[in-house]
Amino acid sequence: MNNQLHHIAVIGSGAWGTALATVLTKNGHSVDLWFYDHEAYQQCQSTKINPFLPNANLSGLNLSTDLQSCLADKKIVILASPCQVLPEVLASIIPHLRPDTILVNTAKGLILPDGLLISEVIEKMAPELAPNTCYLSGPSFATEVADQKITLVTIASRNLESAKIIQSAFSASFFRPYISTDIIGVQIGGAIKNVIAIGAGLSDAIDGGMNIKGALLTRGLKEIVKLGLALGAERQTFYGLSGLGDLFLTMNSQLSRNYSFGIALGQGHSVQEVLDKHGVVEGYYTASAVWHKSEILQVEMPITNALYRILYHSKEPAVAIRELLTRELKIE
């Protein structure tokens, strides 16, 4: 499907970075997958299995811990590190990038402490690269991508030509990217759906039923749209793959770390216990960032703010739900 082949670096060897690297390799691109952890790199080199994504086919990938050589002369660089460490990663890679490099961010979240969009961080740290940067998001579990199950995503960039280059690079018989210019909407949808997914898991753990799941889906989407519009996003973006599609997926499957995190909370485990077990849970950090953002912009987000109080102020879920249901009655 791709007319032009590229030399591509994927920065981040977790499940998502590895899954995307396998798509690119299958499409014939030369792909360097960078490991932060030298021990994990050695294990993958010797076993040809990534413990974060055991079903991924690593053959054809160039595994590396040498950041400079990994980035050397790369036209496309995929950022697949967790959201909260992205500023640190950017500081490490920027000196090694070509002026015409297309960055492709795949992390989903807002960056603490100020709730910055990833695009805002890139604009501050690498203003010359920001116009061509792309943002990949949508309903996509890494394990299903590695199994080559049909997956549709959105790639957003202010520069449509850059978006088309990345769209072509990723396009495969099972992996279909659409393009957009709404980088704010794509980022907000991908970030806040993780918070709502925690609520969905918590609700299922306490046997809240399907009625409340339907309410969480629709009212949660309403909150995503409200904050997105306040930040300058386009409304239609939130009813596409990176909005409603990703929200539905993430709040309905234990393949979602955020949904599983919510289930564990609903089963009585403490926040710290679950974080220690699950590792990076983007929705946990995003809940704080969204609370901060909504306070500054004066956007009412009752569901997300209730989850923030549960996660950061030890509010009992039953109490938070009761407070939500006894709010002033309103027109939908």
N, C-alpha and C positions, 0 to 999 in steps of 0.2 A: 504493500500500500504506500510505502514511502519512497519518493524519488531520490531524496538526498540523505546520505548517511553522515553521522556526526561523531565526534569524539566527545563523550559526555562524562562528567563527574557527578556522582551521587554522594552527598555529604551526609552521612548518617546511615549506619548499618543495622538499625532496628528493623522491625517487621515491615513497616511501610516503605522505608527506603529500599530494602531488599526486594520487596514485591515490585516496585516501580522499575528497579534496575533490571529485573528479569523480563519485564515488558519491553524495555528498550533494547536489551540484548537479543531477544527473539526477533525484533524488527531489524536486526543487522547492524546496530550501532556498536561502536567500541565504548565500553562502559567501565569506568574505574569506581569501585565502591569503597568509600573511605571509612575506616574503623577508628573510633576514638580510643577504644579499649584494646590494648595490645594482646591481652590474654584471649579475648573473644576472637580477635583476628587469627591467632595461632590455632585456636580450636577449629575455626571454619576452614583454614588452610589444610589442616590434617584430616578432618572428617568430611569436608565438602558439605557440611550441614550447618545452617545457622540456627542456633537454639531458639531464637526469637521467631523464626518462621521455618520450621523443619521441613515443610512441603515444598520449599522453594528450590528451584534448580539453579545452582551456582555456577554450573559449567558455562564457560564463555565470559564470565565476569573477571575483571582484574581486581583482586582484593589488595588493599593497601592501607598502611598506617602513615605513610609519608604524604603529608598534606600538600606540600609544594609540588611534588612530582604528580600527584593526583590531579592537581588543578592546572598543570602546565599546558598552555595552548588549548584550553577547552572553550569552545564557543557556547556550550550549554552547561550550567551547573545547577543541579537539583538540590535544594535545601530540604533535608528530611530529618532534621534534629528536632527534639522537643521544643515547644514554643518558648518556654522560659529561659532556655540557654541560647536562644538564637542570637541575641546581641553579642554574646561572647564568641559564638561561632563566626558571625559576620566579621568581627574584629580580626579574627585569625585568617580568614580567607581573602578579604578585600585586597591586601597588598599583592596577592598572587594572581589576580584576575586580569583578563584582557579588557581594554576599554569598551569593546563591543560584546562582552559576555552577556548572555541572557540568563538571569537568575530565575529559577522556578521555585517559589515557596510552596511547600506542601503541608506545613504545620498549621494547626487549627487552634486559635486561641487569641487572647489579648494579653499583652505583656505587662506584668506587675512592675512597679507599684502603681503606675498611673493609668493602667488600662489602655495602653497605646496599641493601635493596630500595627501589625507587622509591617505594613506599607509605610507607616509613619516612621518606624525605626529605620527602615532601609533608606527612606528619603533623607533622614538625618545623617546616617553613617556613610551612605554611598549615593549622593545625589545624582552623580553622572550615570549610575546604573538603574536608578529608580524608574525612568520612563519606559524602559523595555522589560522590566521585571514582570513575571507572570505569577498567577496565584491559582493553583490547582486544588479543586475541592469537589465534593459530591459524595453520593452514597457508595462507599467502597471499603469493604473489609480487606485487609492485606491478604489473609489466607485464601480468600476467594479469587483475588487477582492472581495470586501465585498458582492457583488451580486452573487458571484461564477461564473462569466463569464470567459470563457476560457482565460488563461493567460500563456504566456511562458516567462521565464526569464533566465538569466545567473548567475551562481555562480562561482566566480573566487577565487582561492587560490593557493599559491605556494605549498601547501601541498594537494595533490589530495585526500588523505584519509580524511582530514578535509572537503574538498568540498563535498565528497560523503556522509558524515554524515549529512551535512546541506541539501544536495539534497534530501536525503531520508526523513528528518524531514519535509520538505515543500511539498514533492510530493503528489498531490491529483488528483482526477478525472478531476478537472478544472484548476489545477495549476501545470505546468510542468517545472521544472528547468533543464537546461543543465549546464555542468561544463566546466571550462577552467582554465588554469594556468596563463593566461595573465592578471594579476591584474592591470597593467598600462593601457592597452587598454580599459578594462572594465570601469575603472574610468574616463579616458579622454572622452570616448564616452558619458557616462552619464552626465558629467559636461558640455561640450561645446554645446551639443544639446540644452540646456536651453537657451544659448545665441542666437543661430540661430532661436529658436522658438520665441523669442522676435521680431526678424526681420520679421518673417513670419506674426505675428499678426499685426505689424506695416504696412506691405505691404498690408494686406487684408483690414485694416482700411482705407487706402487711395485709395482703389480699384485698386491695382496694377495689378490684373489679375492673371490667372493661369500660364502664361508663366514664370513670375518672381518667382512664387512659385517653379516651376520645377528647375529653375536656383539656387534658394536658397538651395534647397535640395541637388543638386549635387555639387555645388561649396562650400556650407557649409560643406558637408561631406569631400570634398577635404582638407579643412583647418583642420578639425578634424584629418584626417589621417596624414597630414604633422606634426602637433605638436606631435601627438602620436608616430610617428616613431622617431622623434627627442628625445623623452624621453625613447625610448627602447621598445615600444609596438610592437605587431605583426600585420601586415597589415590585415590579414584575420579577426581579431576581429571586425574591423570597418564595415564589411559587414554582421555582425550577429545581434543578438537580441539587444545587448547592444550598438550597433553602429547605423547602418541604421534603424533597427526596431524601436528603441527608438526615433531617430530623426524624422522619418516620423510621428509617433504618436503625439509627443509633438508639432510639428509645424502645426497640422491640427485639433485641437479640443480646444474648450473653457473650457474643463475639465482641460486643462493645464494652471496653474497659469502664466507661462511665456508667453504663447501665448496670454492670456487675458490681461496681462500687456502690451504687444506690441500693442494690439488693442486700449487700453485706451490711450496710448501715441499718436497713430496715429489720435485719435479723438481730440487731442489738450490739453489733461490734462498734467500737469507737472509731472516730475518723482516723486517728493515728494508726490503729491496728490495721485498718484497711489500706491505708497508704503504704505501710510497711510491706504489706503482702502484694499489692497490685503495682507498686512502682509509680511511674508517672501517670497521673489521672488529670488530663488537661482541664476537665470541667471543674475540678476542685479549685484550681488557680483562677480560672476564668470567672467563677462565681464572685470572687473578691473584686476582680477587675471590672466586671459589669456593674456591680454595686457602686463602685467608685464612679464609673462613667455615668450611670443613670442619675446619681446624686448631683453631679456637676451640671448635667444637661436638663435636670428636672423632668426626666421621663419616668412615668409610673410603670413599674415592672413588679407586680406583687408576687408572682410565682418565683421569679429569679431571686428576689429579695428575701422571700421566705426560705429558700434553699441556702442563701448566704448565711442567714441566722442559724440554721441547723448546722451548717458546716463550720462556722467560725465562732458562734456564740452559744453552742450547746443547747439550742432550742429543741425541745422534744418534738418529733415529727407530728404527733397527734395534736399538740398545741398549735403548731404552725398551720396545720390543715384547718383546724377549727377557726383560727383567726382569719384565714382566707375566706372561709365560707360565711363568716358573720360580718364581712365588710359591707359597706353601704350598697344597697341594691342599685343596679345601673341598667341602662340600655346597652345592648350589645353593639 
